[in-house]
Amino acid sequence: MARAQENAASRGDTEFIARQFPILMERYEALLENIGLLLEKRRQNAPPAEKLPPLPAGELRERVETALNELEHFRSRECAGIVEELLRRELPQDTADSLGEIQEQLKLYEDDDAEALLNRLLSKLEKETGSR
């Protein structure tokens, strides 16, 4: 279906594109949903990974600041790696929830939303550690 859309675009067949694009998007969304369900099922069946020890508060703040810096410089993959590493550690529940939400936004390529969430988390951590 995607190739047919590409071919229609090459031909300038806007009628075909307008008629078939909604169907393509429906099927694409269904595919993404099924992939998500499969990944969630695998995640639920996997043995729980043992968490790494927590970082000192200042180091946690620095890692979040580094993740934000990476994202601000359009290095979302590096940012995602830092977030993933942090999520493997023991964390306060609210921090883990925030990082999980940031991770989801990065997976959705919603970098602006992830950046806003990182800024919010960093502000919270700075207040807690008395930094800045």
mmCIF file of the C-alpha atoms, coordinates in Angstrom:
data_MODEL
# 
_entry.id   MODEL 
# 
loop_
_atom_site.group_PDB 
_atom_site.id 
_atom_site.type_symbol 
_atom_site.label_atom_id 
_atom_site.label_alt_id 
_atom_site.label_comp_id 
_atom_site.label_asym_id 
_atom_site.label_entity_id 
_atom_site.label_seq_id 
_atom_site.pdbx_PDB_ins_code 
_atom_site.Cartn_x 
_atom_site.Cartn_y 
_atom_site.Cartn_z 
_atom_site.occupancy 
_atom_site.B_iso_or_equiv 
_atom_site.pdbx_formal_charge 
_atom_site.auth_seq_id 
_atom_site.auth_comp_id 
_atom_site.auth_asym_id 
_atom_site.auth_atom_id 
_atom_site.pdbx_PDB_model_num 
ATOM 1   C CA . MET A 1 1   ? 0.000  0.000   0.000   1.00 0.00 ? 1   MET A CA 1 
ATOM 2   C CA . ALA A 1 2   ? 2.828  2.400   0.794   1.00 0.00 ? 2   ALA A CA 1 
ATOM 3   C CA . ARG A 1 3   ? 4.523  1.620   -2.505  1.00 0.00 ? 3   ARG A CA 1 
ATOM 4   C CA . ALA A 1 4   ? 1.245  2.287   -4.338  1.00 0.00 ? 4   ALA A CA 1 
ATOM 5   C CA . GLN A 1 5   ? 1.095  5.674   -2.571  1.00 0.00 ? 5   GLN A CA 1 
ATOM 6   C CA . GLU A 1 6   ? 4.678  6.416   -3.626  1.00 0.00 ? 6   GLU A CA 1 
ATOM 7   C CA . ASN A 1 7   ? 3.944  5.417   -7.211  1.00 0.00 ? 7   ASN A CA 1 
ATOM 8   C CA . ALA A 1 8   ? 0.816  7.563   -7.242  1.00 0.00 ? 8   ALA A CA 1 
ATOM 9   C CA . ALA A 1 9   ? 2.836  10.504  -5.944  1.00 0.00 ? 9   ALA A CA 1 
ATOM 10  C CA . SER A 1 10  ? 5.372  9.979   -8.735  1.00 0.00 ? 10  SER A CA 1 
ATOM 11  C CA . ARG A 1 11  ? 2.551  10.025  -11.277 1.00 0.00 ? 11  ARG A CA 1 
ATOM 12  C CA . GLY A 1 12  ? 0.884  13.010  -9.618  1.00 0.00 ? 12  GLY A CA 1 
ATOM 13  C CA . ASP A 1 13  ? -2.279 10.941  -9.039  1.00 0.00 ? 13  ASP A CA 1 
ATOM 14  C CA . THR A 1 14  ? -3.689 12.995  -6.164  1.00 0.00 ? 14  THR A CA 1 
ATOM 15  C CA . GLU A 1 15  ? -7.111 11.350  -6.426  1.00 0.00 ? 15  GLU A CA 1 
ATOM 16  C CA . PHE A 1 16  ? -5.632 7.910   -5.687  1.00 0.00 ? 16  PHE A CA 1 
ATOM 17  C CA . ILE A 1 17  ? -3.605 9.322   -2.822  1.00 0.00 ? 17  ILE A CA 1 
ATOM 18  C CA . ALA A 1 18  ? -6.614 11.090  -1.285  1.00 0.00 ? 18  ALA A CA 1 
ATOM 19  C CA . ARG A 1 19  ? -8.776 7.976   -1.630  1.00 0.00 ? 19  ARG A CA 1 
ATOM 20  C CA . GLN A 1 20  ? -6.260 5.377   -0.399  1.00 0.00 ? 20  GLN A CA 1 
ATOM 21  C CA . PHE A 1 21  ? -4.202 7.291   2.174   1.00 0.00 ? 21  PHE A CA 1 
ATOM 22  C CA . PRO A 1 22  ? -6.771 7.011   5.011   1.00 0.00 ? 22  PRO A CA 1 
ATOM 23  C CA . ILE A 1 23  ? -6.904 3.241   4.494   1.00 0.00 ? 23  ILE A CA 1 
ATOM 24  C CA . LEU A 1 24  ? -3.101 3.027   4.565   1.00 0.00 ? 24  LEU A CA 1 
ATOM 25  C CA . MET A 1 25  ? -2.990 5.018   7.808   1.00 0.00 ? 25  MET A CA 1 
ATOM 26  C CA . GLU A 1 26  ? -5.651 2.794   9.431   1.00 0.00 ? 26  GLU A CA 1 
ATOM 27  C CA . ARG A 1 27  ? -3.664 -0.315  8.599   1.00 0.00 ? 27  ARG A CA 1 
ATOM 28  C CA . TYR A 1 28  ? -0.423 1.295   9.713   1.00 0.00 ? 28  TYR A CA 1 
ATOM 29  C CA . GLU A 1 29  ? -1.965 2.265   13.072  1.00 0.00 ? 29  GLU A CA 1 
ATOM 30  C CA . ALA A 1 30  ? -3.343 -1.264  13.504  1.00 0.00 ? 30  ALA A CA 1 
ATOM 31  C CA . LEU A 1 31  ? 0.106  -2.678  12.757  1.00 0.00 ? 31  LEU A CA 1 
ATOM 32  C CA . LEU A 1 32  ? 1.730  -0.376  15.313  1.00 0.00 ? 32  LEU A CA 1 
ATOM 33  C CA . GLU A 1 33  ? -0.881 -1.343  17.899  1.00 0.00 ? 33  GLU A CA 1 
ATOM 34  C CA . ASN A 1 34  ? -0.257 -5.049  17.284  1.00 0.00 ? 34  ASN A CA 1 
ATOM 35  C CA . ILE A 1 35  ? 3.498  -4.550  17.566  1.00 0.00 ? 35  ILE A CA 1 
ATOM 36  C CA . GLY A 1 36  ? 2.951  -2.694  20.836  1.00 0.00 ? 36  GLY A CA 1 
ATOM 37  C CA . LEU A 1 37  ? 0.778  -5.507  22.185  1.00 0.00 ? 37  LEU A CA 1 
ATOM 38  C CA . LEU A 1 38  ? 3.382  -8.093  21.205  1.00 0.00 ? 38  LEU A CA 1 
ATOM 39  C CA . LEU A 1 39  ? 6.189  -6.141  22.868  1.00 0.00 ? 39  LEU A CA 1 
ATOM 40  C CA . GLU A 1 40  ? 4.129  -5.627  26.023  1.00 0.00 ? 40  GLU A CA 1 
ATOM 41  C CA . LYS A 1 41  ? 3.344  -9.354  26.162  1.00 0.00 ? 41  LYS A CA 1 
ATOM 42  C CA . ARG A 1 42  ? 7.048  -10.171 25.833  1.00 0.00 ? 42  ARG A CA 1 
ATOM 43  C CA . ARG A 1 43  ? 7.901  -7.630  28.510  1.00 0.00 ? 43  ARG A CA 1 
ATOM 44  C CA . GLN A 1 44  ? 5.322  -9.153  30.882  1.00 0.00 ? 44  GLN A CA 1 
ATOM 45  C CA . ASN A 1 45  ? 6.664  -12.666 30.299  1.00 0.00 ? 45  ASN A CA 1 
ATOM 46  C CA . ALA A 1 46  ? 10.285 -11.675 30.810  1.00 0.00 ? 46  ALA A CA 1 
ATOM 47  C CA . PRO A 1 47  ? 11.726 -12.272 34.251  1.00 0.00 ? 47  PRO A CA 1 
ATOM 48  C CA . PRO A 1 48  ? 12.012 -9.001  36.149  1.00 0.00 ? 48  PRO A CA 1 
ATOM 49  C CA . ALA A 1 49  ? 15.469 -7.544  35.867  1.00 0.00 ? 49  ALA A CA 1 
ATOM 50  C CA . GLU A 1 50  ? 17.185 -6.783  39.097  1.00 0.00 ? 50  GLU A CA 1 
ATOM 51  C CA . LYS A 1 51  ? 17.592 -3.050  39.575  1.00 0.00 ? 51  LYS A CA 1 
ATOM 52  C CA . LEU A 1 52  ? 20.991 -1.441  39.895  1.00 0.00 ? 52  LEU A CA 1 
ATOM 53  C CA . PRO A 1 53  ? 21.652 0.510   43.092  1.00 0.00 ? 53  PRO A CA 1 
ATOM 54  C CA . PRO A 1 54  ? 20.425 4.097   43.222  1.00 0.00 ? 54  PRO A CA 1 
ATOM 55  C CA . LEU A 1 55  ? 22.666 6.986   42.268  1.00 0.00 ? 55  LEU A CA 1 
ATOM 56  C CA . PRO A 1 56  ? 23.444 9.725   44.769  1.00 0.00 ? 56  PRO A CA 1 
ATOM 57  C CA . ALA A 1 57  ? 20.963 12.593  44.313  1.00 0.00 ? 57  ALA A CA 1 
ATOM 58  C CA . GLY A 1 58  ? 23.557 14.937  42.806  1.00 0.00 ? 58  GLY A CA 1 
ATOM 59  C CA . GLU A 1 59  ? 24.699 12.354  40.286  1.00 0.00 ? 59  GLU A CA 1 
ATOM 60  C CA . LEU A 1 60  ? 21.098 11.580  39.313  1.00 0.00 ? 60  LEU A CA 1 
ATOM 61  C CA . ARG A 1 61  ? 20.512 15.295  38.714  1.00 0.00 ? 61  ARG A CA 1 
ATOM 62  C CA . GLU A 1 62  ? 23.696 15.493  36.613  1.00 0.00 ? 62  GLU A CA 1 
ATOM 63  C CA . ARG A 1 63  ? 22.631 12.507  34.485  1.00 0.00 ? 63  ARG A CA 1 
ATOM 64  C CA . VAL A 1 64  ? 19.195 14.062  33.879  1.00 0.00 ? 64  VAL A CA 1 
ATOM 65  C CA . GLU A 1 65  ? 20.908 17.341  32.984  1.00 0.00 ? 65  GLU A CA 1 
ATOM 66  C CA . THR A 1 66  ? 23.175 15.481  30.541  1.00 0.00 ? 66  THR A CA 1 
ATOM 67  C CA . ALA A 1 67  ? 20.157 13.772  28.962  1.00 0.00 ? 67  ALA A CA 1 
ATOM 68  C CA . LEU A 1 68  ? 18.474 17.154  28.536  1.00 0.00 ? 68  LEU A CA 1 
ATOM 69  C CA . ASN A 1 69  ? 21.635 18.610  27.005  1.00 0.00 ? 69  ASN A CA 1 
ATOM 70  C CA . GLU A 1 70  ? 21.831 15.731  24.528  1.00 0.00 ? 70  GLU A CA 1 
ATOM 71  C CA . LEU A 1 71  ? 18.212 16.261  23.512  1.00 0.00 ? 71  LEU A CA 1 
ATOM 72  C CA . GLU A 1 72  ? 18.656 20.029  23.181  1.00 0.00 ? 72  GLU A CA 1 
ATOM 73  C CA . HIS A 1 73  ? 21.504 19.297  20.751  1.00 0.00 ? 73  HIS A CA 1 
ATOM 74  C CA . PHE A 1 74  ? 19.311 16.957  18.679  1.00 0.00 ? 74  PHE A CA 1 
ATOM 75  C CA . ARG A 1 75  ? 20.953 13.776  19.961  1.00 0.00 ? 75  ARG A CA 1 
ATOM 76  C CA . SER A 1 76  ? 17.779 11.989  20.963  1.00 0.00 ? 76  SER A CA 1 
ATOM 77  C CA . ARG A 1 77  ? 19.365 8.527   20.710  1.00 0.00 ? 77  ARG A CA 1 
ATOM 78  C CA . GLU A 1 78  ? 22.005 9.480   23.277  1.00 0.00 ? 78  GLU A CA 1 
ATOM 79  C CA . CYS A 1 79  ? 19.333 11.014  25.491  1.00 0.00 ? 79  CYS A CA 1 
ATOM 80  C CA . ALA A 1 80  ? 17.248 7.840   25.250  1.00 0.00 ? 80  ALA A CA 1 
ATOM 81  C CA . GLY A 1 81  ? 20.292 5.781   26.249  1.00 0.00 ? 81  GLY A CA 1 
ATOM 82  C CA . ILE A 1 82  ? 20.787 7.855   29.393  1.00 0.00 ? 82  ILE A CA 1 
ATOM 83  C CA . VAL A 1 83  ? 17.092 7.608   30.282  1.00 0.00 ? 83  VAL A CA 1 
ATOM 84  C CA . GLU A 1 84  ? 17.173 3.848   29.746  1.00 0.00 ? 84  GLU A CA 1 
ATOM 85  C CA . GLU A 1 85  ? 20.251 3.498   31.953  1.00 0.00 ? 85  GLU A CA 1 
ATOM 86  C CA . LEU A 1 86  ? 18.595 5.535   34.702  1.00 0.00 ? 86  LEU A CA 1 
ATOM 87  C CA . LEU A 1 87  ? 15.457 3.388   34.539  1.00 0.00 ? 87  LEU A CA 1 
ATOM 88  C CA . ARG A 1 88  ? 17.584 0.309   35.299  1.00 0.00 ? 88  ARG A CA 1 
ATOM 89  C CA . ARG A 1 89  ? 18.372 1.780   38.708  1.00 0.00 ? 89  ARG A CA 1 
ATOM 90  C CA . GLU A 1 90  ? 16.407 1.931   41.901  1.00 0.00 ? 90  GLU A CA 1 
ATOM 91  C CA . LEU A 1 91  ? 14.606 5.278   41.838  1.00 0.00 ? 91  LEU A CA 1 
ATOM 92  C CA . PRO A 1 92  ? 11.915 7.097   43.778  1.00 0.00 ? 92  PRO A CA 1 
ATOM 93  C CA . GLN A 1 93  ? 8.589  6.156   42.185  1.00 0.00 ? 93  GLN A CA 1 
ATOM 94  C CA . ASP A 1 94  ? 7.802  9.688   40.959  1.00 0.00 ? 94  ASP A CA 1 
ATOM 95  C CA . THR A 1 95  ? 11.219 9.952   39.290  1.00 0.00 ? 95  THR A CA 1 
ATOM 96  C CA . ALA A 1 96  ? 10.814 6.512   37.685  1.00 0.00 ? 96  ALA A CA 1 
ATOM 97  C CA . ASP A 1 97  ? 7.356  7.533   36.442  1.00 0.00 ? 97  ASP A CA 1 
ATOM 98  C CA . SER A 1 98  ? 8.737  10.761  34.969  1.00 0.00 ? 98  SER A CA 1 
ATOM 99  C CA . LEU A 1 99  ? 11.589 8.956   33.247  1.00 0.00 ? 99  LEU A CA 1 
ATOM 100 C CA . GLY A 1 100 ? 9.176  6.343   31.904  1.00 0.00 ? 100 GLY A CA 1 
ATOM 101 C CA . GLU A 1 101 ? 7.013  9.087   30.413  1.00 0.00 ? 101 GLU A CA 1 
ATOM 102 C CA . ILE A 1 102 ? 10.103 10.737  28.905  1.00 0.00 ? 102 ILE A CA 1 
ATOM 103 C CA . GLN A 1 103 ? 11.130 7.383   27.434  1.00 0.00 ? 103 GLN A CA 1 
ATOM 104 C CA . GLU A 1 104 ? 7.698  6.971   25.838  1.00 0.00 ? 104 GLU A CA 1 
ATOM 105 C CA . GLN A 1 105 ? 7.836  10.460  24.305  1.00 0.00 ? 105 GLN A CA 1 
ATOM 106 C CA . LEU A 1 106 ? 11.272 9.718   22.868  1.00 0.00 ? 106 LEU A CA 1 
ATOM 107 C CA . LYS A 1 107 ? 9.986  6.469   21.358  1.00 0.00 ? 107 LYS A CA 1 
ATOM 108 C CA . LEU A 1 108 ? 7.196  8.467   19.720  1.00 0.00 ? 108 LEU A CA 1 
ATOM 109 C CA . TYR A 1 109 ? 9.760  10.972  18.399  1.00 0.00 ? 109 TYR A CA 1 
ATOM 110 C CA . GLU A 1 110 ? 8.059  13.668  20.480  1.00 0.00 ? 110 GLU A CA 1 
ATOM 111 C CA . ASP A 1 111 ? 11.340 15.330  21.371  1.00 0.00 ? 111 ASP A CA 1 
ATOM 112 C CA . ASP A 1 112 ? 9.738  18.653  22.332  1.00 0.00 ? 112 ASP A CA 1 
ATOM 113 C CA . ASP A 1 113 ? 7.481  16.908  24.845  1.00 0.00 ? 113 ASP A CA 1 
ATOM 114 C CA . ALA A 1 114 ? 10.394 14.850  26.158  1.00 0.00 ? 114 ALA A CA 1 
ATOM 115 C CA . GLU A 1 115 ? 12.450 18.017  26.527  1.00 0.00 ? 115 GLU A CA 1 
ATOM 116 C CA . ALA A 1 116 ? 9.680  19.734  28.506  1.00 0.00 ? 116 ALA A CA 1 
ATOM 117 C CA . LEU A 1 117 ? 9.371  16.694  30.778  1.00 0.00 ? 117 LEU A CA 1 
ATOM 118 C CA . LEU A 1 118 ? 13.149 16.547  31.291  1.00 0.00 ? 118 LEU A CA 1 
ATOM 119 C CA . ASN A 1 119 ? 13.166 20.247  32.203  1.00 0.00 ? 119 ASN A CA 1 
ATOM 120 C CA . ARG A 1 120 ? 10.391 19.650  34.732  1.00 0.00 ? 120 ARG A CA 1 
ATOM 121 C CA . LEU A 1 121 ? 12.203 16.656  36.247  1.00 0.00 ? 121 LEU A CA 1 
ATOM 122 C CA . LEU A 1 122 ? 15.492 18.550  36.371  1.00 0.00 ? 122 LEU A CA 1 
ATOM 123 C CA . SER A 1 123 ? 13.822 21.481  38.170  1.00 0.00 ? 123 SER A CA 1 
ATOM 124 C CA . LYS A 1 124 ? 12.364 19.076  40.725  1.00 0.00 ? 124 LYS A CA 1 
ATOM 125 C CA . LEU A 1 125 ? 15.730 17.386  41.275  1.00 0.00 ? 125 LEU A CA 1 
ATOM 126 C CA . GLU A 1 126 ? 17.497 20.744  41.601  1.00 0.00 ? 126 GLU A CA 1 
ATOM 127 C CA . LYS A 1 127 ? 15.053 21.799  44.309  1.00 0.00 ? 127 LYS A CA 1 
ATOM 128 C CA . GLU A 1 128 ? 15.620 18.533  46.138  1.00 0.00 ? 128 GLU A CA 1 
ATOM 129 C CA . THR A 1 129 ? 19.414 18.793  45.979  1.00 0.00 ? 129 THR A CA 1 
ATOM 130 C CA . GLY A 1 130 ? 19.558 22.555  46.465  1.00 0.00 ? 130 GLY A CA 1 
ATOM 131 C CA . SER A 1 131 ? 21.430 23.035  43.166  1.00 0.00 ? 131 SER A CA 1 
ATOM 132 C CA . ARG A 1 132 ? 21.420 26.117  40.960  1.00 0.00 ? 132 ARG A CA 1 
# 
